[in-house]
Amino acid sequence: MHQTQNPTGVKELLERDPEYVYVDVRTVEEFEQGHVPGSYNIPILFKTAFGMQPNAEFLSALTRRFPKPQKIVFG
């Protein structure tokens, strides 16, 4: 199911349903500057000398961290 939420809606969803986890897809540097408490960082892009490059391991990192069906909010 696809849903779009604003930050307030996401906060309410995470508080209302503890089965959801928040996966922050920003770069490690951005994540370290501030993030949702309790969130997981799995970057979808990495900064390289050639600019931003896709994280080829994104899906495998996600399935390693959450091996069973998991309710996830991406942000």
Buried (B, 14 or more C-beta within 10 A) or exposed (E): EEEEEEEEEBBEBBEEEEEBBBBBBBBEEBBEEEBBEEBBBBBBBBEEEEEEEEBEEBEEBBEEEBEEEEEBBEE
